[in-house]
Structure formats: structure tokens, C-alpha cells
């Protein structure tokens, strides 16, 4: 059964699930409900995404309605993304605007909505679902913290250097800068395993705004002696406590110039420290520590791969490339991975994958090359952690001693930098 917009599903005599059509009166209901859950600040955020986003026609909004009161009582949204995984483009969807009215919680409505959500994923070919959600809750739906999202730092304003860096200028970007930004963006992100594919319209929507908020950002160009060298996107953190910075590679002096720039933006604040959310950047981290700041928190994307076999089939060229560039380039054998619920068998012949299949089974001890419980397996296959790092905290993560080098070659730990256009 193909799920289309406008579809309804009966839960019982009182409750029905709806797939929104996108009509104005229906949006007003969805907006009203989300404000009741996420409070007034979500009004502009949701309205802008629902009504103006360049990809809005591809969204799915799912909700549960109480027939008795004719009110929405639970909802989730599905918003498409395209992420690069190595040389490949992977269809991804972000789950957002999740909530249930307090009086209706513990009825399993999110689980019921998620079942429809994942059916849409299958029909539309989305291989990963990701969410920037609250801690713990989404584990019960099979999600795991896998990829980096926030890295938070605190630095006293008084510690920001006052040196004059006159050769470096920071200015607002213009439409004429988009070619430079796209080129620099693509070059910079080649350093990462997982990253957000550049989309001009979506980039303009999120990053080319007139004000800085927790859902709108401005893009700036960093020039050296009048020549563009880097770009940065500046917004507020989701909790509105600090500044969110996403940039191409910056030098130490450019980071100092940016700290000075933000200090000037922050001058009306009474706070003695400035809070920063910056992607993992060794130059910035070293600078902050040297200046007397601290890294005080980090957070991650929560990820689910509903069909791991389909994901392996999609990344087959990447796995073959890794084998080709390793000591196992003529590999001819089955490589088996298990999450203790299913075993995934990747069959190689002379370095090429001939077949991938999965079997629902509980494996015996050391029956597979590697066994990692449940969604923790995502940490290995998405390059977040080595097997040894996983095994340090999960003792029933197991690997055959003779397979360690092969598994490391197939699934190396690599830095990732995924973002969202929402």
C-alpha cells in the first residue's frame, strides 16, 4: 500500500492517524498543536518551513486526531535531506516537530506514527532517519547517537585577544558569493565521511537571512587583503544561549578575528562569558583552551537505519573501494556482521561484492566476524567509532581476532560533518 498525502488510518473508535494534505486550515491546526507542545518560539520556525521551504512539497506531516474532541493530540514531521557518505549520495529524512499532548502521553501514539513514518521511508527510498531530539526518548524507536551535532565551548569575553588583524575582513555574503561558497563548501567537506549535500535553494533559505535566530542564520565571507578565503554561517544555538558557527577551514588568525567580531555583536549582553557551538575543529579547540576557555558539552545526531541490508547495498561501491585500497584487495569470502537480531552477510569475490543478504537469527558466540548489539552497530558502519572504542563500553560487542584488520579496513573511523537545511 502506497501512503499518499490525505491518507487516514483508524487506530480505534476514538483516534485516527492522518497524513496532512498541506491545506491552509490543516496547517493552522498543526501549527496550533505544535505551539502548545513546543511553545510560542516555534510559531515562526514551523510557519517558515511549512510555507516557504524550497523542499516543502516533499515533506510529510503525520498526526493523530482525537475524533471526540476533533483535536490533534500527537504529531511528527518527515523532512528530506541528501547526505554524502564518501563518494555516494544517500537519501536521508529528518524527523522533526515530534510531540504528544500531555493528557495523551503513554498511549503509544509516537510509535504508531513512527510505523507510518518508516513505511513512507521505505516507499520513498530513504535509507537513514535522523533527529536532533531530546535525550534517551528515541532509543525506544531504535535510534542511536552516532554523528556529531553540537560542540559547546565557553570563553570569557575578557580573554578574547585585542590584537589588530587589519588584513582580515568579515563581511556579509551576497548572491554573487554563492559560486565561491559552493566551491569552497565542496572542497572543505571532502575531508569528511558524512556531510550535507550542497543545495543552492536550501542554502539560501537557511543561511542567507537578514537576522540571526535559533533557526535563521547569516552567511559571511572572510577576506584576506580583499580576496575571499573562507565562509561562515552564524546563528544562535537551539537553546538561545550562544552562537552557532559553521564554517570552512579557518586559520588561527581568522578565528581570532571571528571571536572579536562576535564579541562586538555580544557587547550589549551582561554575561561575562560567550557560549559557542562550533563543529569539531582542532585549531579552534586549541585556541579556546589556550585563551582560558573550556569545552563543556557536546551532543549528537540520533540515527536509525531501518533496513541495514539496503544500506549496505547502497554503499557497496564504497566498501569495494576500501577493500581495493587495502591489503585485502583480492578478498574472496563472506564478511558477516550481526546486531544480535539479524546477521548481515557481505559476499566478496576477488574484491568485488557479489551478494548481500541478511538472516534473522541470534548468532552463537564468535560465529560472525563482528557482533555489536542493536543500533550500536551504526557507530561502526558510519565510522563514528572503532570496534575497540565500542567494546570499551559495550562488552558484548565481539570480534574475531583474525577479522580485526579486515573490519577496520571496511569500516574505518572517520570524521563526519552532517548538517541540515531545517
Residue pairs with C-beta under 8 A, 6 or more apart in sequence:
2 123
3 19
3 116
3 119
3 120
3 123
4 19
5 19
5 20
5 21
5 22
5 60
6 19
6 21
7 18
7 19
8 16
8 17
8 18
8 19
9 16
9 17
9 116
10 16
10 17
11 17
11 64
11 112
13 67
14 66
14 67
14 68
15 64
15 65
15 66
15 67
15 73
15 109
16 64
16 65
16 67
17 62
17 63
17 64
17 65
17 112
17 113
17 116
18 62
18 63
18 64
18 65
19 60
19 61
19 62
19 116
20 26
20 27
20 30
20 60
20 61
20 62
20 63
22 56
22 57
22 61
27 50
27 51
29 72
30 46
30 50
30 61
30 63
30 72
30 75
31 43
31 46
31 47
31 50
32 72
33 63
33 71
33 72
33 73
33 75
33 99
33 101
34 42
34 46
34 75
34 97
34 99
35 42
35 43
36 101
37 99
37 100
37 101
38 97
38 99
41 214
42 97
44 213
44 215
45 214
45 215
46 97
48 215
48 216
49 56
49 59
49 79
49 422
50 56
50 59
50 61
52 205
53 59
53 202
53 205
53 421
53 422
54 199
54 201
54 202
54 205
55 79
55 80
55 202
55 421
58 79
58 80
59 77
59 78
59 79
59 80
60 77
60 78
60 117
60 120
61 75
61 76
61 77
61 78
61 97
62 75
62 76
62 77
62 78
62 113
62 116
62 117
63 72
63 74
63 75
63 76
63 113
64 72
64 73
64 74
64 75
64 100
64 104
64 109
64 112
64 113
65 71
65 72
65 73
66 72
66 73
66 104
71 101
73 100
73 101
73 103
73 104
73 109
74 99
74 100
74 101
74 104
74 109
74 110
74 113
75 97
75 98
75 99
75 113
76 95
76 96
76 97
76 98
76 110
76 113
76 114
76 117
77 95
77 96
77 97
77 98
78 93
78 94
78 95
78 117
78 120
78 121
79 93
79 94
79 95
79 96
79 422
80 91
80 92
80 93
80 94
80 124
80 126
81 92
81 93
81 94
81 130
81 196
81 197
81 420
81 421
82 89
82 90
82 91
82 92
82 196
82 197
82 199
83 89
83 90
83 92
83 128
83 194
83 195
83 196
83 197
83 418
84 90
84 189
84 194
84 195
84 196
84 197
85 193
85 194
85 315
85 318
85 382
86 193
86 315
86 318
86 321
87 317
87 318
87 321
88 314
88 315
88 317
88 318
89 197
90 127
90 128
90 314
90 315
91 124
91 125
91 126
91 127
91 128
92 126
92 127
92 128
92 129
92 130
93 121
93 124
93 126
93 128
93 129
93 130
94 129
94 130
94 131
94 132
94 420
94 422
95 117
95 129
95 130
95 131
95 133
96 131
96 132
96 422
98 110
98 131
98 133
100 107
100 109
100 110
110 141
111 140
111 141
114 141
117 129
118 129
118 306
120 126
121 129
121 306
122 306
122 307
127 305
127 307
127 310
127 311
127 314
128 303
128 304
128 305
128 311
129 143
129 303
129 304
129 306
130 147
130 301
130 302
130 303
130 304
130 418
130 420
131 138
131 143
131 301
131 302
132 149
132 238
132 301
132 302
132 420
133 143
133 302
138 302
138 304
139 375
141 304
142 304
142 306
142 374
142 375
143 302
143 303
143 304
143 375
144 302
144 303
144 304
144 374
144 375
144 376
144 378
144 379
145 299
145 300
145 301
145 302
145 303
146 300
146 301
146 302
146 303
146 378
146 379
146 382
146 384
147 194
147 300
147 301
147 303
147 382
147 384
147 416
147 418
148 279
148 280
148 298
148 300
148 301
148 416
148 417
148 418
149 298
149 299
149 300
149 301
150 237
150 238
150 277
150 297
150 298
150 299
150 300
151 277
151 278
151 279
151 280
151 295
151 298
152 237
152 242
152 275
152 276
152 277
152 295
152 296
152 297
152 298
152 299
153 275
153 276
153 277
153 278
153 284
153 285
153 288
153 293
153 294
153 295
153 296
154 273
154 274
154 275
154 276
154 293
154 294
154 296
155 259
155 273
155 274
155 276
155 288
155 291
155 292
155 293
156 272
156 273
156 274
156 292
156 293
157 263
157 266
157 271
157 272
157 273
157 274
158 272
159 291
159 292
159 293
160 256
160 259
160 260
160 263
160 274
160 291
161 256
161 259
161 260
161 291
162 260
163 256
165 253
165 256
165 257
165 260
167 224
167 225
168 222
168 223
168 224
168 253
168 254
168 257
169 222
169 223
169 226
170 220
170 221
170 222
170 223
170 232
170 257
170 258
170 261
171 220
171 221
171 223
172 218
172 219
172 220
172 221
173 181
173 208
173 219
173 220
173 221
173 231
175 208
177 219
177 221
177 228
177 231
178 200
178 203
178 204
180 221
180 228
180 231
181 203
181 219
181 221
181 231
182 198
182 200
184 230
184 231
184 248
185 198
185 231
185 248
186 198
187 248
188 248
188 249
189 195
189 196
189 417
191 415
191 417
192 414
192 415
192 416
192 417
193 382
193 383
193 414
193 415
193 416
194 382
194 383
194 416
194 417
194 418
195 416
195 417
195 418
195 419
196 417
196 418
196 419
196 420
196 421
199 421
202 421
203 421
205 421
206 216
206 217
206 233
206 421
206 422
207 217
207 218
207 219
207 233
208 218
208 219
209 216
209 217
209 218
210 218
211 218
212 218
212 234
212 235
212 236
213 235
213 236
214 235
214 236
214 237
214 238
214 239
214 240
215 235
216 235
217 233
217 234
217 235
217 244
217 246
218 233
218 234
218 235
219 231
219 232
219 233
219 234
220 231
220 232
220 233
220 234
221 228
221 230
221 231
222 228
222 229
222 230
222 231
222 232
222 250
222 254
222 257
222 258
223 229
229 254
230 247
230 248
230 249
230 250
230 254
231 247
231 248
232 245
232 246
232 247
232 248
232 250
232 258
233 244
233 245
233 246
233 247
234 243
234 244
234 245
234 262
235 243
235 244
236 242
236 243
236 244
237 243
237 244
237 275
237 277
241 275
242 274
242 275
242 276
242 277
243 262
243 265
243 266
243 274
243 275
243 276
243 277
244 277
245 258
245 276
245 277
245 278
245 279
246 279
246 419
247 258
247 279
249 281
250 258
250 281
250 283
250 284
251 283
252 283
252 287
255 283
255 284
255 287
256 287
262 274
262 276
263 274
266 274
276 288
278 284
279 417
280 415
280 417
285 295
288 294
288 295
289 295
301 418
303 375
303 378
303 382
304 375
304 378
305 311
305 378
305 381
308 339
308 342
308 344
308 358
308 377
308 381
309 342
309 344
309 356
309 357
309 358
311 381
312 319
312 344
312 346
312 356
312 381
313 356
316 353
316 356
319 346
319 353
319 410
320 351
320 352
320 353
322 409
322 410
322 412
323 329
323 331
323 348
323 351
323 409
323 410
324 351
326 409
327 405
327 409
328 351
328 405
328 406
328 409
329 351
330 350
330 351
331 348
331 350
331 351
331 406
332 348
332 349
332 350
332 351
333 347
333 348
334 345
334 346
334 347
334 348
335 345
335 346
335 347
335 348
335 369
335 403
335 406
335 407
335 410
336 343
336 344
336 345
336 346
336 367
336 368
336 369
336 370
337 343
337 344
337 346
337 368
337 369
337 370
337 371
337 372
337 377
337 380
337 381
338 344
338 363
338 367
338 368
338 370
338 371
338 372
339 371
339 372
339 373
339 374
339 375
339 376
339 377
340 362
340 363
340 371
340 373
340 374
340 396
341 360
341 362
341 374
342 358
342 359
342 360
342 361
343 358
343 359
343 361
343 363
343 367
343 368
344 356
344 357
344 358
345 355
345 356
345 357
345 358
345 359
346 353
346 356
347 353
347 354
347 355
347 356
347 357
348 354
363 371
365 398
366 398
366 400
368 400
369 399
369 400
369 403
369 406
369 407
370 380
370 387
370 397
370 398
370 399
370 400
370 403
370 407
371 396
371 397
371 398
371 399
372 379
372 380
372 387
372 390
372 394
372 397
372 398
373 394
373 396
373 397
376 390
376 394
376 397
378 384
379 385
379 390
380 386
380 387
380 390
380 407
380 411
381 411
382 416
383 411
383 412
383 413
383 414
383 416
384 413
384 416
385 413
386 408
386 413
387 397
387 399
387 404
387 407
387 408
389 413
390 397
391 397
391 398
391 399
399 407
